[in-house]
Amino acid sequence: MPVKGYWTRRLGGAACVVAIVLVANFFLFRLMPGDPVATVLDPRFSPEAKAQLEALYGLDQPLGVQFLLYLRRMATFDFGLSFSTQRPVLDEILERLPNTLALLVPAYLLSVLLGTALGVIAARRRGQLAEKAVLAAGAVSFSFPSFFVQMVLLLLFAYAFPLFPLRGSLSIPPPEGTWAAAADRVWHLALPVLSLVLLGFGGWALTVRNLVVKVMGEDFMILARAKGIGERRLLWGHALRAALPPLLTLFLLSLPGVVSGAVLTETVFSLHGVGRFLLDSVLGQDYPAAGGAFYLLTLITVGSNLLADFLVQLADPRIKTGGEESR
Amino acid sequence: MGGFKRWLAGALGALVMAVPLALPAQGAGVDLERIRGPKVRDLYLVVVRDPDAAILALERGKLDILGDVTRPSDIRRLSKDPRFSLSMAENFHMAQVGFNLRKFPWNVKELRRAAAMAIPRDRLVRELFSGYSAPLTTFLPPVSPYCDKSAAAPGLDVEGARALLKKAGWTWNASGILVPPGSKTPLPPATILSPTAGVAPTTAELADRIAAALREIGIPVKAEPLDFAAMVQRIDERKFDLYLMAWQLGRDPDSLYSFYHSSMDVRGGYNQTGLKDAVMDGLLESLRYSPDEPAARKAAREVQKALADRLPIIPIYTRYSVAAVSREWKGAVATKASAADNSWSLLSMEPASGREKPLYWALGDEPRTLNPFTASTATDWQVLGLLYDTLLAVSPNDLSDLPWLARSWKVETVAKAGAPKTRLTFSLRGDVVWQDGKPFTAKDVKATLLFLKKHAIPRYFDSVRDIESVTVPDDRTVVVTMKNVSYWHLHSIGGLPLFPAALLDRIRDWRSWQPSRTPLPGKTGLTELYGTGPFVFRESKAGDFVRFSRNERFWLIPR
């Protein structure tokens, strides 16, 4: 029963968050300075032509009517037509999603794996050169601006030593055949993924190192060591396991930020992805596109949050969900 | 000491001005009669959004034509590279400072004139743009065929500005701030709106320097950088003192009507300065409703003279267009009015080696849509312009009208139902066919005009709103009668992209129509995205490229 009550409260809270974001999503865009028609700056475009454009976008309707239409669209996942492309927003997002996933999933997983491994090594070799190297590399990776690192990589490995392509997700003209096309796609994604790994592993390494160092000083670790458990098992089996709940939470809560943070990478490497679409939609005040994209991001965020709660319970059975049973 | 400073500034300026590029000489045109093409079989428009990546791609041989090279460092770097040929041309870009004439003191003509005399345009352009822009004092960019260079805002004369204000009764307080005639209160602080440095670094810096120049003569102004949308909103709401903004104007001067006619000081109108002047309105109406070219030219001159007297804005500078072309190609068309990244180049370029190969042309952004009814960005039209032809073309030499799908044309003023109206008669070429093999006729022109008018499509609304009737006496003649008199109707109608009548009949919803994704029934390899243009659309890989092949039926290919 306490578990059921906990999840009812969590799901109710999540629904409230989604509802608040839905409302804010509608009104915030309309409160932003300017509107999609006002930013058309062309002296050959008369006020009457602008009124036609307003009607085309549905902005001539009363705000209440626009809001109801918006709610219906969000509820049915039909986000309407993008102002700038006049294609269904969902189609626009789904068309870009494979590119974004192909870029971000390997980059994120590799960052986490590399960062975790280096973090554990640094915790194990405290005070030694290995720890200092990981801390320095982590700090550099964590603090460098992404566009700078990516431009340097582009300059080095696509221009000075042309090992990778300069732009895009495929060669022009594209190679014939499935395998050749797949290899071409991997070749094009290699440098963007490498850049994201270089930029992303540092934060993980520092976090994992700090958590593991903290856990290593706990009483149960001293007891385990006194029992004669080997150092390797102690580190990977006990310390990392104990540090897993916050790491899982961090992993899942970073996901939405990773999707929206792909903007710069997609721009520098000329990739056709969701991040750039999101930025263009906001800058162009494309209400349906921005509204749809933010709504999906909200669902990913809320979903990741709930999943994190669930997985943390699995990872650490001590965490109770009932009010009086929790400690 | 002052003399040394002036010498140093001049010497540094001369160094910076030593630009490796120059505009083509006046009159150095291209013989368009000799152009036959396209000669290239395969054309790729390659999306490269990042300007640094575009330069690298050009240098690595992944691009053959790169337009819109704007950063002086890039221009210098490419101009030193023997593998590329750079061309520089004048542009319809125009950056200007606008005053809010609805408010004191900006409604005082002497103050505006003095402000214009205080701004060191030459120095600003030299220092901020390294010479790849030109200081501007005219009310139309010099490239415009209608620009009257004698009707100009005053140039730099700081002492003259002070003398002018003094003569008009202005004084200065102890802090050097201007005090209006008959008052003891100095001018209140004011701001000049500009985009933020994050979005437009040089424009933000320019606003800062203009404010400093105005402070030199006692006008207490400082720059107020704003997010661009916020800046536009402030201007739309008329909540500003001054603003710095750049425009990309068109060939015709009737944009002056939008900027300065009192009827345009409304929501959605572009009379941002709020100029309301009956004489000016009369001149602008003469310009907009000129019956013929000579009358239009005369009216344009008079409007510019009136603007030079009233100075609702101060022109600051105009940017040049710069394009780079790989020397592996020959035949690019570059003139004083058009850099090499133009459609004429695509008709005449061919590999220098004589061996056939694809041509790669950079797209600075991704096309948002390939629906010609909703396409609005320059990138969209960089793509669509290769497919859709117009009745008239614009000469890259002098921007005059050239016959294109119309072999000849006539502009007349006729009296119909008591009121004078403009009647346009176009005689069409007989050797043009659509890319699906069907002949292009006057019925296609009529269908296009009526379709655009019937659906009130925003992009074309102003061009076709005044159409009264379209008649087709025969397959080669179209007569368009407008509701009123205006010479500019010729360019509005003559510049419209034309669509096949058979296709227009099939379009159920012009808004959601996706022609590039809809195969053309019975025509392998063709989609509904087809016209009479020099290239045939083949495929679009979103975010990567758009591929075209030569239209073997194009009328400029020798048979």
Contacts between the chains, C-beta under 8 A, distances in Angstrom:
chain1	res1	chain2	res2	distance
A	32	B	229	6.7
A	33	B	227	6.6
A	33	B	229	4.7
A	33	B	230	3.7
A	33	B	232	7.6
A	33	B	233	4.2
A	33	B	234	7.8
A	34	B	228	8.0
A	34	B	229	3.3
A	34	B	230	6.9
A	34	B	232	5.2
A	34	B	233	4.8
A	34	B	236	8.0
A	37	B	268	7.3
A	38	B	229	7.8
A	38	B	232	5.8
A	38	B	233	6.6
A	38	B	236	5.7
A	38	B	268	7.5
A	39	B	228	7.6
A	39	B	229	5.9
A	39	B	232	5.8
A	40	B	376	7.9
A	41	B	232	7.1
A	41	B	247	7.1
A	43	B	247	6.9
A	43	B	249	6.8
A	43	B	250	7.9
A	43	B	255	3.8
A	43	B	258	3.9
A	43	B	259	6.0
A	43	B	270	5.1
A	44	B	250	5.8
A	44	B	255	6.4
A	44	B	258	7.3
A	44	B	462	6.5
A	45	B	458	7.9
A	45	B	462	6.9
A	46	B	258	7.3
A	46	B	461	7.5
A	46	B	462	5.1
A	47	B	264	7.4
A	47	B	266	5.8
A	47	B	267	6.9
A	47	B	268	3.7
A	47	B	269	5.0
A	48	B	461	6.8
A	48	B	462	7.6
A	48	B	465	7.4
A	49	B	458	5.3
A	49	B	459	7.9
A	49	B	461	4.1
A	49	B	462	5.2
A	50	B	268	4.2
A	50	B	458	7.6
A	51	B	268	7.0
A	52	B	456	5.4
A	52	B	457	7.7
A	52	B	458	4.3
A	52	B	461	5.2
A	53	B	458	4.1
A	56	B	458	6.0
A	56	B	511	6.9
A	81	B	511	7.3
A	81	B	512	6.7
A	84	B	368	4.6
A	84	B	369	7.3
A	84	B	376	7.7
A	85	B	368	5.0
A	85	B	369	4.6
A	85	B	374	7.8
A	86	B	369	5.8
A	86	B	371	6.2
A	86	B	374	4.4
A	86	B	511	5.6
A	86	B	512	6.2
A	87	B	369	7.1
A	87	B	512	7.5
A	87	B	514	6.8
A	95	B	542	6.3
A	96	B	542	7.8
A	96	B	543	7.8
A	99	B	543	7.1
A	151	B	52	6.0
A	154	B	52	7.8
A	154	B	53	6.4
A	154	B	56	6.7
A	155	B	56	7.1
A	158	B	56	7.0
A	158	B	60	7.7
A	159	B	56	4.8
A	159	B	59	7.2
A	159	B	60	6.3
A	162	B	60	6.5
A	166	B	48	8.0
A	166	B	53	6.0
A	166	B	56	5.5
A	166	B	57	4.8
A	166	B	60	6.0
A	166	B	62	5.9
A	167	B	46	7.7
A	167	B	47	7.8
A	167	B	48	5.3
A	167	B	53	5.5
A	167	B	57	5.9
A	167	B	62	7.4
A	168	B	46	7.7
A	168	B	47	7.1
A	168	B	543	7.0
A	168	B	544	4.7
A	168	B	545	7.6
A	169	B	543	6.7
A	169	B	544	6.1
A	170	B	541	6.7
A	170	B	544	5.7
A	172	B	44	5.4
A	172	B	46	6.0
A	172	B	62	7.9
A	172	B	360	7.1
A	172	B	544	6.8
A	172	B	545	5.1
A	173	B	44	7.5
A	173	B	358	7.4
A	173	B	547	7.5
A	174	B	541	7.5
A	267	B	49	5.5
A	267	B	50	5.6
A	268	B	50	5.3
A	268	B	53	6.5
A	269	B	53	7.5
A	270	B	47	5.8
A	270	B	48	5.3
A	270	B	49	5.3
A	270	B	50	6.6
A	270	B	53	6.3
A	270	B	543	7.0
A	270	B	544	7.8
A	271	B	543	6.4
A	272	B	47	7.9
A	272	B	366	6.9
A	272	B	542	5.0
A	272	B	543	2.1
A	272	B	544	6.9
A	273	B	543	7.7
A	276	B	49	7.9
A	285	B	229	6.9
